[in-house]
Amino acid sequence: MKKSIKITAIFAAILAILFIVPNASKATTREVTDESTLISEINSANPGDTISIQNNITITQPIVIAKELIIEGNGYTLTGSEGWTSTSGNQTMFTAQLSDAKLTLRNINLVRGPKYGVQSYDGATVILDNVNITDFNYGGVLVNGGKLEVRDLHLGRNGTGANNGIEIDKGAAATNSPTLVMNGVLKSDAAENVVRVADNGNLTNFTIENAEGTTNKVFVTGEAVVLTDEYNNVISETVLPDTVTPNVDKEKVFVTIAYNEETLRIVVNKDEKITAELVKSHIVLEDNYKIDGLYADAEYKTEFDFNNAITADTTIYAKISEIPTEQPEEKPEEVVEEEKDDTPKTGVNSYLGLATFVIALSVAGIIFTKKRNNV
């Protein structure tokens, strides 16, 4: 009996492998060079396939994806045509729609279109990894009841008039609430409305997630949606509509740091303490300046109390002073004295000269005497 059970288990395992391996091997890469082939390959692709762009392509109509798919741009550019042919209400260049859709756009540039560059609609997931989006009339990305994960996204200017980078929204027909996940880098050529929450009556709540290690983060601080850098310095903020409630792990507040004639703002957790070291780490000074103290008022009368938790937007004033430059002492000119001969004077040289003179005089006298005797 035990032997038959083992045999049955082995056969079951073999059958499972036979079913799993073919399914895993179905993921293929499909190369495309023009719009018609791109749309055709997307429609015929199996879930998990990769569409590999091999050329710059002009796009004339919205492209809708309802499966898991990777579009590898290889650095090429997809540009919306001036003669956009669609009459649908969508008119976004790429839309991932409904819960079965998971679109990853990678290493690609999207330029120009009548509405948005990319949309995640009603439960669909869009992942943007090394993607540039610019010059779309409504905005760069629409998170329309779907999920957007930002890994590496550069936004040019999008929107007619005011900038509209990433719009968090929910259409009337959508059943899911939108989610934004920050998991890398988000850069924008414009500072306003980089992340904007729509006020259309349909959107009542949304979720913000910041993955561990993400460079840029998105926070909600009371009445604003805020984009920060890796040090939580505020890059951009947009007003949060009163009708919308965010789902966040912790409430945030602003801390404004004022010093000299400059101000900067950081985002911190509400109802938590901060440290003087944290504040000082955000202040950048020239080498000949120093921080004398951190105060609760602009007149530098009351030192800021770091023992209390931050419960609301707060301003901290840093008193800065210049470090006096020490002038080097002037040293008197050194008088260079002639080198003295410290050799003891013994008189030997004087006596030697005198002896030589005497000898010479004596020799001359002898010669003179001999000459006289011979006369």
VEXBATOR-300556 format. One record per residue (C-alpha): residue number from 0; residue in three letters; x, y, z. Coordinates in steps of 0.5 Angstrom, whole numbers. Each point is the difference from the previous one (the first is absolute). Layout:
N
PT num residu    c1    c2    c3
PT NUM    ala     X     Y     Z
...
END
This chain:
375
PT num residu    c1    c2    c3
PT   0    met     0     0     0
PT   1    lys     6     5     2
PT   2    lys     3    -2    -7
PT   3    ser    -6     2    -4
PT   4    ile    -1     6     4
PT   5    lys     7     2    -1
PT   6    ile     0    -1    -8
PT   7    thr    -7     4     0
PT   8    ala     4     6     3
PT   9    ile     6    -1    -5
PT  10    phe    -5     0    -6
PT  11    ala    -4     6     3
PT  12    ala     7     4     1
PT  13    ile     2    -2    -7
PT  14    leu    -7     3    -3
PT  15    ala     0     6     4
PT  16    ile     7     2    -3
PT  17    leu    -2    -2    -7
PT  18    phe    -6     5     1
PT  19    ile     4     6     3
PT  20    val     6    -1    -4
PT  21    pro    -3     2    -7
PT  22    asn    -4     5     4
PT  23    ala     6     4     2
PT  24    ser     3    -1    -7
PT  25    lys    -5     4    -3
PT  26    ala     3     6     2
PT  27    thr     3     3    -7
PT  28    thr     3     6    -2
PT  29    arg    -3     4    -7
PT  30    glu     3     5    -3
PT  31    val    -4     6    -4
PT  32    thr     2     5    -4
PT  33    asp    -6     4    -2
PT  34    glu    -7     2     3
PT  35    ser    -4    -6    -3
PT  36    thr     5    -5     2
PT  37    leu     0     2     7
PT  38    ile    -7     0     1
PT  39    ser    -1    -7    -4
PT  40    glu     6    -3     5
PT  41    ile    -4     3     6
PT  42    asn    -6    -3    -2
PT  43    ser     3    -7    -2
PT  44    ala     5     0     6
PT  45    asn    -1    -5     6
PT  46    pro     0     3     7
PT  47    gly     7     1     2
PT  48    asp     3     1    -7
PT  49    thr     5     6    -1
PT  50    ile    -2     5    -6
PT  51    ser     7     2    -2
PT  52    ile     0     7    -4
PT  53    gln     5     0    -6
PT  54    asn    -1     7    -2
PT  55    asn    -3     7     1
PT  56    ile    -7    -1    -1
PT  57    thr    -6     5    -2
PT  58    ile    -6    -2     4
PT  59    thr    -7     3    -3
PT  60    gln    -5    -4     5
PT  61    pro    -1    -2     7
PT  62    ile     3    -7     2
PT  63    val    -4    -4     5
PT  64    ile     3    -6     4
PT  65    ala    -4    -5     4
PT  66    lys     6    -5     2
PT  67    glu     7     0     3
PT  68    leu     5     3    -5
PT  69    ile     7     3     0
PT  70    ile     1     5    -5
PT  71    glu     8     1    -1
PT  72    gly     1     6    -4
PT  73    asn     8     0     0
PT  74    gly     0     7     0
PT  75    tyr    -4     2    -6
PT  76    thr    -6     5     0
PT  77    leu    -7    -1    -1
PT  78    thr    -3     7    -3
PT  79    gly    -8     1     0
PT  80    ser    -2     2    -7
PT  81    glu    -3     7    -2
PT  82    gly    -5    -4    -3
PT  83    trp    -3    -4     6
PT  84    thr    -5    -4    -3
PT  85    ser    -4    -3     6
PT  86    thr    -7     3     2
PT  87    ser     0    -4     6
PT  88    gly     0     4     7
PT  89    asn     6    -4     2
PT  90    gln     5     3    -5
PT  91    thr     6    -2     5
PT  92    met     6    -2    -4
PT  93    phe     1    -7     5
PT  94    thr    -6    -2     4
PT  95    ala     1    -6     5
PT  96    gln    -8    -2     2
PT  97    leu    -3    -4     5
PT  98    ser     3    -5     5
PT  99    asp     3    -5    -5
PT 100    ala     5     5    -3
PT 101    lys     7     2     2
PT 102    leu     4     4    -4
PT 103    thr     7     1     1
PT 104    leu     3     6    -5
PT 105    arg     8     0     0
PT 106    asn     5     4    -3
PT 107    ile    -5     4    -4
PT 108    asn    -2     7    -2
PT 109    leu    -7     2    -1
PT 110    val    -1     7    -4
PT 111    arg    -6     4    -1
PT 112    gly    -8    -2     0
PT 113    pro    -7     3     1
PT 114    lys    -1    -3     7
PT 115    tyr     5    -4     4
PT 116    gly     7    -4    -1
PT 117    val    -2    -6     4
PT 118    gln    -6    -2     4
PT 119    ser    -2    -5     5
PT 120    tyr    -7    -2     0
PT 121    asp    -4    -3     6
PT 122    gly     4    -5     3
PT 123    ala     5    -1    -5
PT 124    thr     8     1     1
PT 125    val     5     5    -3
PT 126    ile     7    -1     1
PT 127    leu     5     6    -3
PT 128    asp     7    -2     0
PT 129    asn     5     5    -4
PT 130    val    -6     4    -3
PT 131    asn     0     7    -3
PT 132    ile    -7     3    -1
PT 133    thr    -1     7    -3
PT 134    asp    -5     5    -3
PT 135    phe    -7    -4     1
PT 136    asn    -6     5     0
PT 137    tyr    -3    -3     6
PT 138    gly     6    -2     4
PT 139    gly     6    -5     1
PT 140    val    -4    -6     3
PT 141    leu    -7    -1     3
PT 142    val    -1    -5     5
PT 143    asn    -7    -1    -1
PT 144    gly    -2    -5     5
PT 145    gly     6    -4    -1
PT 146    lys     7    -1     3
PT 147    leu     6     4    -2
PT 148    glu     7    -3     2
PT 149    val     6     6    -2
PT 150    arg     6    -4     0
PT 151    asp     4     6    -5
PT 152    leu    -5     5    -3
PT 153    his     2     7    -3
PT 154    leu    -5     4    -1
PT 155    gly     0     6    -5
PT 156    arg    -5     5     0
PT 157    asn    -7    -3    -1
PT 158    gly    -7     4     0
PT 159    thr    -3     6    -4
PT 160    gly     2     6     4
PT 161    ala     2    -3     7
PT 162    asn     4    -6     1
PT 163    asn    -3    -7     1
PT 164    gly     5    -5     2
PT 165    ile    -3    -6     3
PT 166    glu    -8     1     1
PT 167    ile    -3    -5     6
PT 168    asp    -7     0    -2
PT 169    lys    -6    -5    -1
PT 170    gly    -5     0    -6
PT 171    ala    -8    -1     1
PT 172    ala     0    -7    -2
PT 173    ala     7    -2     4
PT 174    thr    -2    -5     6
PT 175    asn     7     0     3
PT 176    ser     4     6     3
PT 177    pro     7     2    -2
PT 178    thr     6    -1     3
PT 179    leu     7     3    -1
PT 180    val     7    -4     1
PT 181    met     6     4     1
PT 182    asn     6    -5    -2
PT 183    gly     6     4    -2
PT 184    val     1     7    -4
PT 185    leu    -5     5    -2
PT 186    lys     2     6    -4
PT 187    ser    -4     6    -3
PT 188    asp     2     6    -4
PT 189    ala    -6     3     3
PT 190    ala     0     1     8
PT 191    glu    -8     1     0
PT 192    asn    -5    -5     0
PT 193    val     5    -6     0
PT 194    val    -5    -4     3
PT 195    arg    -7     2     0
PT 196    val    -6    -2     3
PT 197    ala    -7     1    -4
PT 198    asp    -6     3     3
PT 199    asn    -5    -3    -4
PT 200    gly    -5    -3     5
PT 201    asn     1    -7    -2
PT 202    leu     7     0     4
PT 203    thr    -1    -1     7
PT 204    asn     6    -4     3
PT 205    phe     7    -2    -3
PT 206    thr     6    -3     2
PT 207    ile     7     2     1
PT 208    glu     6    -5     1
PT 209    asn     8     1     0
PT 210    ala     4    -6    -1
PT 211    glu     6    -1     5
PT 212    gly     6     4    -4
PT 213    thr    -4     4    -5
PT 214    thr     4     6    -1
PT 215    asn    -6     5    -1
PT 216    lys    -6    -1     4
PT 217    val    -8     3     0
PT 218    phe    -3     2     7
PT 219    val    -6     3     2
PT 220    thr     0     5     5
PT 221    gly    -6     3     2
PT 222    glu    -3     4    -6
PT 223    ala     6    -2    -5
PT 224    val     3    -5    -4
PT 225    val     7     0     0
PT 226    leu     6    -2    -4
PT 227    thr     7    -1     4
PT 228    asp     7    -2    -2
PT 229    glu     4    -5     4
PT 230    tyr     1     5     6
PT 231    asn    -8     1     0
PT 232    asn     1     7    -2
PT 233    val    -6     3    -4
PT 234    ile     1     0    -7
PT 235    ser    -8     1    -2
PT 236    glu    -6     1     3
PT 237    thr    -7     0    -2
PT 238    val    -7     2     4
PT 239    leu    -4    -7     2
PT 240    pro    -7     1    -1
PT 241    asp    -5     0     6
PT 242    thr    -4    -5    -3
PT 243    val     6    -5     0
PT 244    thr     3    -5     5
PT 245    pro     7    -3    -1
PT 246    asn     2    -6     3
PT 247    val     6     1     3
PT 248    asp     4    -4     6
PT 249    lys     2     6     3
PT 250    glu    -2     7     0
PT 251    lys     5     5    -2
PT 252    val     1     8     2
PT 253    phe     5     5    -3
PT 254    val     6     3     4
PT 255    thr     3     6    -3
PT 256    ile     7     2     1
PT 257    ala     2     7    -1
PT 258    tyr     7     3     0
PT 259    asn     3     6    -3
PT 260    glu    -5     2    -5
PT 261    glu    -1    -7    -2
PT 262    thr    -6    -5     2
PT 263    leu    -1    -7    -2
PT 264    arg    -5    -5     2
PT 265    ile     0    -8     2
PT 266    val    -5    -5     2
PT 267    val     0    -3     7
PT 268    asn    -5    -5     3
PT 269    lys    -5     3     4
PT 270    asp     0    -1     8
PT 271    glu     7    -2     0
PT 272    lys     6     4     2
PT 273    ile     6     2    -4
PT 274    thr     7     2     1
PT 275    ala     5     6     0
PT 276    glu     4    -4    -4
PT 277    leu    -5    -2    -5
PT 278    val    -2     8    -1
PT 279    lys     8     1    -1
PT 280    ser     1    -5    -5
PT 281    his    -5     4    -5
PT 282    ile     4     6     1
PT 283    val     6     2    -5
PT 284    leu     5     5     2
PT 285    glu     6     3    -3
PT 286    asp     6    -2     4
PT 287    asn     1     6     3
PT 288    tyr    -7     0     3
PT 289    lys    -3    -4     6
PT 290    ile    -6    -1     4
PT 291    asp    -1     3     7
PT 292    gly    -7    -3     2
PT 293    leu    -7    -2    -2
PT 294    tyr    -5     4     2
PT 295    ala    -8     1     0
PT 296    asp     0     7    -2
PT 297    ala     3     4    -5
PT 298    glu     3     5     5
PT 299    tyr     4    -6     3
PT 300    lys    -3     1     7
PT 301    thr    -3    -7     1
PT 302    glu     4    -6    -1
PT 303    phe    -4    -5    -4
PT 304    asp    -2    -6     5
PT 305    phe     2    -7    -3
PT 306    asn    -3    -4     6
PT 307    asn    -7     2    -3
PT 308    ala    -3    -4    -6
PT 309    ile    -2     3    -6
PT 310    thr    -8     1     0
PT 311    ala    -1     5    -6
PT 312    asp     4     4    -5
PT 313    thr     6     3     3
PT 314    thr     5     5    -2
PT 315    ile     7     0     3
PT 316    tyr     5     6     0
PT 317    ala     8    -2    -1
PT 318    lys     4     6     3
PT 319    ile     6     0    -5
PT 320    ser     7     4     1
PT 321    glu     6     1    -3
PT 322    ile     6    -3     3
PT 323    pro     6     5     1
PT 324    thr     6     0    -5
PT 325    glu     6     0     5
PT 326    gln     5     4    -3
PT 327    pro     7    -2     0
PT 328    glu     5     3     5
PT 329    glu     5     5    -4
PT 330    lys     7    -3     2
PT 331    pro     6     6     0
PT 332    glu     5    -1    -6
PT 333    glu     6    -4     2
PT 334    val     6     3     0
PT 335    val     5    -4    -4
PT 336    glu     7     0     4
PT 337    glu     7    -1    -3
PT 338    glu     2    -7     2
PT 339    lys     6     1     5
PT 340    asp     6    -4     0
PT 341    asp     0    -3     7
PT 342    thr     7    -3    -1
PT 343    pro     4     2     5
PT 344    lys     6     5    -1
PT 345    thr     7    -3     2
PT 346    gly     4     5    -4
PT 347    val     4    -5    -4
PT 348    asn    -2     3    -6
PT 349    ser     3     7     2
PT 350    tyr     7    -4     2
PT 351    leu     1    -4    -6
PT 352    gly    -1     7    -4
PT 353    leu     5     3     4
PT 354    ala     5    -6     0
PT 355    thr     0     0    -8
PT 356    phe     1     8     0
PT 357    val     6    -1     5
PT 358    ile     3    -6    -4
PT 359    ala    -1     4    -7
PT 360    leu     4     6     3
PT 361    ser     6    -4     3
PT 362    val     1    -4    -7
PT 363    ala     0     7    -3
PT 364    gly     5     3     5
PT 365    ile     5    -6    -1
PT 366    ile    -1     1    -8
PT 367    phe     2     7     1
PT 368    thr     6    -1     5
PT 369    lys     3    -5    -5
PT 370    lys     0     4    -6
PT 371    arg     3     6     4
PT 372    asn     6    -5     2
PT 373    asn     1    -2    -7
PT 374    val     1     8    -2
END
